[in-house]
Amino acid sequence: MKLMQVITQSELGGAQSVALQLANYFVAQEGNTVYMVSGGPGDAWKELDPRVQVIYIKESRKKIGLQDIIVFLKLWLIRLKYKPDVVHLHSSKAGALGRLAFPCKRIIYTVHGFDSIRLAFRAFLPIEKLLKKCAKYIVGVSRYDVENLEKEGVKGSVCVYNGISDKSLGDNNTDDIQTEISRLQALKNEGKFIVATIARLGKQKKFDLFCEIAERYPNPNIAFVWIGNQTQPENTPPNVYCLGEVKAAHRLLSCIDLFILTSNYEGLPISIIEALSYGKPVVASDVGGTCEILDGNNGYALPNRAEAFIEKIERYRNESEVYEEACRAARSTYLQYFTVEKMCVEYGGLYG
């Protein structure tokens, strides 16, 4: 089988993680040839199996513009040159251009968080409706996405949960993150309970709410750590620590106590699944498919109000038995529902 993964950009992100895991899984199976088509180069393919053939389209980017004509033409030429049996499109931009460039019967299109279209970028919505029949399968990464696709007239989509490799058993080389580990260990040595997130700074991720939670938190022995900021924000509360961008940032999860994710919208957040794989409970905004991951045992999906987060953080900080049970439940949830093997087997059924 010739399998082609297509995504708009090669920067680090949840959709890129899924594409990478699928490419690595299927290229390891005898008889498969796998291609990765994206903008770039970027950091997302650092862990890509060298047998995967990477094809960069330098004009490919999130912003809509005249360069999209070039991207479409290059996708058309890629179709003619490589003649893939299955084309797996990831996210809305690649999903639109790819459905125009490749034969519909060969396309699997994964919508990585339909709210990013339905709520944040509604200009894409008419395109989704226009192209809704131009794919063999349209995939939502949560039941929430599938239901909302249905409400918007995109019928017959299926749900496949995101999966990841077992990060807690991965590469133990921490030489390049010793500075960050030392900062977290220093906070631990001060007796602080570390509540951390991994996210880019941006409107979607609600850094303002994160800071409000920290500022209003009554317990001085809590450290709120943000990992992934490209710039250093100013005027943050004294208990907020921003560590900057860290490659393979999940390796820092072993050093924290509780994972937090504040957000306006999500699909099925990879960062939450990573935290669960490390056995870390999660408190997160109740958006997208988050409530399908967090069930009150492994963590909580919460309204975007500071007091709701503070209440749950305080419980985990003060009730050791509850916290320890939540750690066990987090790991169990990952193993049962969100392994890369489970995800790839389900997509393999769609590939045919």
Beta strands, then each sheet from edge to edge (+ up, - down):
strand 1: 2-7
strand 2: 33-38
strand 3: 53-56
strand 4: 86-90
strand 5: 107-111
strand 6: 137-140
strand 7: 158-159
strand 8: 193-198
strand 9: 222-227
strand 10: 240-244
strand 11: 258-261
strand 12: 282-285
strand 13: 299-302
sheet 1: 3+ 2+ 1+ 4+ 5+ 6+ 7+
sheet 2: 10+ 9+ 8+ 11+ 12+ 13+
end
